C-alpha cells in the first residue's frame, strides 16, 4: 500500500467525522472552534475507556474541562462485527496490518450499526465553560482535534465505540486461528498413518510372484503336437487368386497367411477369455 493510498484512506475517515461537525448551523461558532484547534488551545487529550477528556484553553486563566463520548456498542454487537470482519479476507488483512479498509462501514451496517454518529445529537459532550450552547467553541475545538487524530489513527473512533485497536486485532487473530486450527490438527493423523502402510522390500524376490493366478486370467496354450503348416492348411497357388496377374507367389502367400493369422488370433483370444466355448 503506497503512502498516497494510505493517506487517502485516512483522509476519508477524518473527513466523514468533520462533515458531521460542519452540519452545525452556527458557522461563526465553528470558525472560532477551528481557530482554537489551529492555535493549539487544546492542551491535552486523554482517553478513558470510551470517553475522551480534554483541557482547552479559553479566555480564562484556568483551562476548561471538556468531555466527549459516543454510545459504545455492547460486547454482543462487537462480537457480530468482528465475526463479519473475519469473514472478509481483505478486511481482516488490512485491520491486522493496522490499516482501515475503505468500505469498513459495510460491516457495521450489515449488523444494524453505524460506526459514525448520524447527528451531533448522537455525540455526548460537556464543557465546564459558562456557554450553554452545545457544542461550544471549546467542544468544537476538540472535534477538530479528533479529526486530526482520526487521520493519524482511524482506530480511535473504534475506541469511542468501546473497542481499542489492540482488542480488535487480538479478537480477529483468535477467530482466524480458530478457523485454521481444524486443518492443522488433521495433518499429524495423516502423517502418523503413513508408517503403518510401509512394507519392507526384499530386492532378491521383488520380481517373483508365488501366489496362484486367478482362473479367469489363465490362458491355455494350444497344443504343439501338429506342425504349423498342417494346422493352417494348404497354401493357395497364385493361379487360384483373383487379380493376381501382377503379383508374385510370395505376395499371394503372405496375403493368405495374414488372413489366416488374424482369424487364428481372434479365435485364440475368444478361447482364452472362455467366450463361446463348451
C-alpha positions in Angstrom: 0.0 0.0 0.0 1.5 3.3 -1.1 1.8 6.3 1.2 -0.6 8.2 -1.1 -3.3 5.4 -0.8 -2.8 5.2 3.0 -3.1 8.9 3.3 -6.3 8.9 1.2 -7.8 6.2 3.4 -7.1 8.3 6.5 -8.5 11.4 4.9 -11.9 9.9 4.1 -12.1 8.6 7.7 -11.3 12.0 9.2 -13.4 13.9 6.6 -16.6 12.0 7.4 -16.2 13.0 11.1 -15.6 16.6 10.2 -18.7 16.6 7.8 -20.8 15.8 10.9 -19.4 18.9 12.6 -19.9 21.1 9.5 -23.6 20.3 9.6 -23.8 22.5 12.6 -25.7 25.6 11.6 -23.8 28.2 13.7 -20.9 28.8 11.3 -19.2 31.6 13.3 -19.0 29.4 16.3 -17.4 26.7 14.2 -14.9 29.2 12.8 -13.8 30.2 16.4 -13.6 26.5 17.3 -11.4 25.8 14.2 -9.1 28.7 15.2 -8.8 27.3 18.8 -7.7 24.0 17.3 -5.2 25.6 15.0 -3.7 27.8 17.6 -3.1 25.0 20.0 -5.7 25.8 22.6 -6.4 22.1 23.0 -3.8 21.5 25.7 -4.3 17.8 26.2 -6.4 14.8 25.1 -6.8 11.7 27.2 -8.8 8.6 26.6 -10.5 6.9 29.5 -12.3 3.8 28.2 -14.7 5.0 25.5 -14.6 8.6 26.7 -12.3 11.5 25.6 -11.2 14.0 28.2 -9.5 17.2 27.1 -8.3 20.5 28.5 -9.0 23.5 26.3 -7.6 27.0 27.0 -10.2 29.7 26.7 -10.4 33.3 27.8 -9.9 32.5 31.4 -6.6 31.6 33.0 -7.8 28.1 34.0 -8.3 25.7 31.0 -11.8 24.4 30.6 -12.5 20.7 31.0 -14.2 19.1 28.0 -15.5 15.5 27.7 -16.8 13.8 24.6 -18.2 10.3 24.1 -20.3 8.1 21.8 -22.7 5.4 22.8 -20.5 2.3 23.0 -21.5 -1.0 21.3 -22.3 -3.9 23.5 -20.0 -7.0 23.7 -22.6 -8.9 21.7 -22.7 -6.3 19.0 -18.9 -6.1 18.8 -18.9 -9.9 18.6 -21.1 -9.8 15.5 -19.0 -7.0 13.9 -15.6 -8.8 14.5 -17.1 -12.1 13.2 -18.1 -10.2 10.0 -14.7 -8.7 9.7 -13.0 -12.1 10.0 -15.2 -13.5 7.1 -13.9 -10.8 4.7 -10.2 -11.6 4.0 -9.4 -8.1 2.7 -10.8 -6.5 5.9 -9.0 -8.9 8.2 -5.7 -8.5 6.4 -5.9 -4.7 6.4 -7.0 -4.4 10.0 -4.3 -6.8 11.2 -1.8 -4.7 9.3 -3.1 -1.6 11.2 -4.9 -0.1 8.1 -8.5 0.9 7.8 -10.5 -0.6 4.9 -12.2 2.0 2.7 -15.6 0.4 3.0 -15.4 -0.7 6.6 -18.8 0.8 7.3 -20.4 -2.2 5.4 -19.5 -4.5 8.3 -21.4 -2.3 10.7 -24.4 -1.6 8.6 -24.7 -5.3 7.9 -25.2 -5.8 11.6 -27.6 -2.9 12.0 -25.0 -0.5 13.4 -23.2 2.7 12.3 -19.6 3.4 13.3 -20.2 7.2 12.7 -22.8 9.1 14.6 -25.7 10.3 12.4 -26.1 13.7 14.0 -24.3 15.9 16.6 -27.1 14.9 19.0 -25.7 11.4 19.0 -22.4 12.7 20.5 -22.4 13.3 24.3 -20.3 16.3 25.1 -19.8 18.6 28.1 -17.7 21.6 28.8 -17.0 23.5 32.1 -17.3 26.9 30.4 -20.4 29.1 31.1 -21.6 28.9 27.5 -24.8 27.0 27.4 -24.6 26.2 23.7 -23.5 22.8 22.7 -21.2 22.4 21.0 -19.4 25.5 22.4 -16.1 26.6 20.8 -14.2 24.5 23.2 -16.1 21.3 22.3 -15.8 22.3 18.7 -12.0 22.6 19.0 -11.9 19.1 20.4 -14.0 17.9 17.5 -11.4 19.3 15.1 -8.5 17.8 17.1 -10.2 14.4 17.0 -10.5 14.7 13.2 -6.7 15.0 13.1 -6.4 12.0 15.4 -8.6 10.0 13.1 -6.3 11.0 10.2 -3.3 9.7 12.2 -5.1 6.6 13.6 -8.6 5.7 12.3 -8.9 3.1 15.1 -9.6 6.0 17.6 -13.2 6.0 16.5 -13.4 2.3 17.3 -12.2 3.2 20.8 -15.1 5.7 21.1 -17.4 2.8 20.4 -15.9 0.6 23.1 -13.0 -1.3 21.5 -9.4 -0.4 21.3 -7.2 -1.2 18.3 -5.4 -3.9 20.3 -8.6 -5.6 21.3 -10.0 -5.7 17.8 -6.7 -7.1 16.4 -6.5 -9.7 19.2 -10.1 -10.9 18.6 -9.5 -11.1 14.9 -6.4 -13.2 15.3 -8.2 -15.6 17.6 -11.1 -16.0 15.1 -8.7 -16.5 12.2 -6.5 -19.0 14.1 -9.7 -20.9 15.3 -10.7 -21.3 11.6 -7.3 -22.5 10.6 -6.8 -24.9 13.6 -9.0 -27.8 12.4 -7.0 -28.0 9.2 -3.7 -28.2 11.0 -4.9 -30.8 13.5 -5.7 -33.3 10.8 -2.1 -33.3 9.4 -0.5 -35.3 12.3 -3.1 -38.0 11.9 -2.3 -38.4 8.2 1.4 -38.4 8.9 1.1 -41.0 11.6 -0.8 -43.3 9.4 1.9 -43.3 6.7 4.5 -45.6 8.5 1.8 -48.2 9.1 1.3 -48.6 5.3 5.0 -49.2 4.6 6.3 -52.7 3.8 9.9 -54.0 3.9 11.2 -54.6 0.3 13.2 -57.7 -0.4 15.3 -57.0 -3.5 16.1 -60.7 -4.3 12.4 -61.7 -4.6 11.0 -58.4 -5.8 10.1 -59.7 -9.3 8.8 -63.1 -8.1 5.1 -63.9 -7.6 4.4 -67.2 -6.0 0.7 -66.8 -5.4 -1.7 -68.7 -7.7 -3.3 -66.7 -10.5 -7.0 -66.1 -10.9 -8.5 -68.8 -13.1 -10.1 -66.2 -15.3 -6.6 -64.9 -16.1 -5.0 -68.3 -17.1 -4.8 -68.8 -20.8 -4.2 -72.4 -22.1 -1.6 -72.5 -24.9 -2.7 -74.6 -27.9 -1.1 -78.0 -28.5 2.2 -78.1 -30.4 1.9 -81.7 -31.5 0.9 -80.7 -35.0 3.1 -78.7 -37.4 2.1 -75.1 -38.0 1.6 -75.7 -41.7 -0.6 -78.6 -41.0 -2.8 -76.5 -38.8 -3.0 -73.7 -41.4 -3.8 -75.9 -44.3 -2.6 -75.8 -47.9 -1.1 -72.6 -49.2 -3.2 -71.4 -52.2 -1.4 -71.1 -55.5 -1.1 -67.9 -57.5 -3.4 -69.0 -60.2 -6.2 -69.5 -57.7 -6.1 -65.8 -56.6 -8.2 -63.2 -58.2 -6.4 -60.3 -59.8 -3.0 -62.0 -59.2 -1.6 -61.3 -62.7 0.8 -58.6 -61.4 1.5 -60.4 -58.0 4.4 -62.7 -57.2 3.9 -66.1 -55.5 5.4 -64.6 -52.3 2.8 -61.8 -52.2 0.0 -64.2 -52.6 1.3 -66.5 -49.8 1.8 -63.6 -47.4 -1.6 -62.2 -48.1 -3.2 -65.6 -47.4 -1.1 -66.1 -44.2 -2.1 -62.7 -42.9 -5.8 -63.5 -43.3 -5.4 -66.9 -41.6 -3.3 -65.4 -38.7 -5.9 -62.8 -38.0 -8.6 -65.4 -37.9 -6.5 -67.7 -35.6 -5.6 -64.8 -33.3 -9.2 -63.8 -32.9 -10.2 -67.4 -32.1 -7.4 -67.8 -29.6 -8.4 -64.6 -27.8 -12.0 -65.8 -27.6 -10.9 -69.2 -26.4 -8.6 -67.7 -23.7 -11.5 -65.5 -22.4 -13.8 -68.5 -22.4 -16.2 -66.9 -24.8 -18.4 -69.2 -26.9 -16.6 -72.3 -25.6 -18.2 -75.6 -24.5 
